[in-house]
Amino acid sequence: MTREKELKELRCREQRKVLAVADRGEEDFWVYYECPACNKRLSEFDEFNYCPYCGQKLDWSVLDD
């Protein structure tokens, strides 16, 4: 395993907060969540401990704010 892959693996093990992204439609306003590593949209109803796309360890405490 190369040094670059090792560093990427270590970063995925660190817990990072999901990103709350506000989006506004014509009449509605809603918030969705993204993985901080790969920026894929996540469902707040599932609240995975790890991103199903890249394996990043996730912190959902942003939902409590």
MITI-373901 format. One record per residue: residue in three letters; y, x, z of N, C-alpha, C in turn. Coordinates in steps of 0.001 Angstrom, whole numbers, always signed. Each point is the difference from the previous one (the first is absolute). Layout:
N
ALA; Y; X; Z; Y; X; Z; Y; X; Z
...
***
This chain:
65
MET; -1176; +848; +0; +1176; -848; +0; +1239; +893; +0
THR; +930; -340; -858; +1217; +799; -94; +927; -309; +1179
ARG; +934; +871; +204; +973; -164; +1085; +829; -1275; -190
GLU; +339; -304; -1246; +789; -1206; -298; -768; -1271; +381
LYS; -1285; -36; -307; -822; -1161; +355; -154; -111; +1516
GLU; -112; +1136; +681; -108; -14; +1460; +1263; -571; +638
LEU; +1167; +393; -510; +1260; -512; +542; +145; -1498; -258
LYS; -430; -441; -1173; +53; -1427; -315; -906; -774; +948
GLU; -1159; +519; +275; -941; -641; +924; +595; -91; +1407
LEU; +646; +1048; +455; +622; -21; +1324; +1135; -1015; +77
ARG; +793; -123; -1069; +1086; -985; -16; -542; -1418; +50
CYS; -1139; -248; -616; -595; -1344; +14; -512; -366; +1386
ARG; -353; +986; +796; -500; -279; +1343; +1108; -351; +980
GLU; +1225; +413; -308; +1132; -333; +862; +380; -1458; -232
GLN; +181; -732; +1086; +370; -1403; -121; +1453; -123; -440
ARG; +237; -801; -1043; +1349; -207; -519; +287; -1490; -73
LYS; +1249; -377; +275; +384; -1407; -28; +17; -522; -1427
VAL; -480; -1242; -143; +76; -642; -1311; +1471; -260; -316
LEU; +309; -78; -1274; +1373; -227; -437; +224; -1495; -209
ALA; +1026; -548; +633; +373; -1394; -210; +1015; -41; -1136
VAL; -314; -730; -1041; +862; -78; -1173; +500; -1436; -139
ALA; +1310; -166; +34; +592; -1330; -146; +162; -307; -1481
ASP; -314; -1219; -347; +118; -428; -1390; +663; -1369; -16
ARG; +888; -198; -919; +727; -1258; -69; -190; -632; -1370
GLY; -490; -1221; +23; -148; -764; -1233; +1261; -813; -229
GLU; -86; -981; -863; +1161; -837; -273; +411; -831; +1214
GLU; -982; -543; +701; +302; -830; +1163; -649; +503; +1276
ASP; -1004; +844; -122; -767; +446; +1171; +274; +1459; +316
PHE; -326; +358; +1225; +102; +1371; +480; -1291; +292; +745
TRP; -668; +1074; -333; -1235; +328; +688; -127; +1498; +146
VAL; -944; +382; +858; -266; +1401; +277; -1468; +264; -312
TYR; -250; +1104; -665; -1380; +429; -180; -120; +1438; +490
TYR; -1213; +482; +111; -254; +1307; +608; -700; +923; -982
GLU; +347; +1294; +100; -580; +1012; -882; -537; +1162; +825
CYS; -979; +670; -579; -529; +1223; +593; +1066; +1095; -132
PRO; +250; +769; +1064; +1002; +1063; -79; -423; +1181; -873
ALA; -1273; +119; -302; -469; +1133; -800; -80; -320; -1492
CYS; -600; -1144; -337; -216; -297; -1424; +867; -1150; -513
ASN; +751; -646; +888; +915; -1098; -338; -694; -1213; -623
LYS; -1276; -193; +299; -710; -1197; -454; +293; -1134; +974
ARG; +108; -1214; -529; +291; -1170; +828; -1205; -325; +879
LEU; +281; -297; +1284; -1033; -333; +973; +225; -1408; +515
SER; -1067; -639; +438; +101; -1331; +584; +165; +121; +1506
GLU; +1041; -654; +550; +200; +44; +1440; -1035; -839; +734
PHE; -748; -802; -731; -1021; -836; +621; -1271; +795; +297
ASP; -247; +1051; -749; -1195; +811; +209; +231; +1101; +1024
GLU; +1143; +618; -19; +366; +1090; +904; -1107; +1053; +118
PHE; -321; +603; -1130; -994; +1077; -16; +467; +1164; +861
ASN; -945; +706; +621; +339; +1222; +730; +288; +1143; -971
TYR; -607; -78; -1182; +178; +1010; -1040; +312; -701; -1314
CYS; +798; +631; -822; +325; -561; -1314; -1285; -40; -837
PRO; -325; -1162; -587; -1217; -75; -812; +112; +749; -1330
TYR; +1206; +414; -369; +211; +687; -1276; -39; +1527; +127
CYS; +631; +530; +1067; +85; +1466; +103; -558; +566; +1308
GLY; -286; -847; +980; -581; +479; +1249; +1000; +385; +1076
GLN; +1285; -223; -223; +1030; +329; +989; -199; -844; +1255
LYS; +52; +634; +1175; -87; -729; +1259; +1315; -750; +210
LEU; -77; -1321; +300; +1187; -849; +38; +356; -450; +1409
ASP; +1305; -114; +233; +557; -511; +1252; +740; -1288; -343
TRP; -460; -1125; +533; +568; -1313; -298; +1024; -438; +1051
SER; +515; +876; +821; +944; -381; +1048; +1302; -543; -577
VAL; +261; +206; -1281; +1205; -526; -644; -17; -1540; +33
LEU; -1164; -607; +95; -104; -1455; +87; +539; -520; +1331
ASP; -26; +835; +1026; +479; -396; +1328; +1510; +59; +123
ASP; +647; +702; -916; +1472; +164; +64; +720; -1260; -389
***
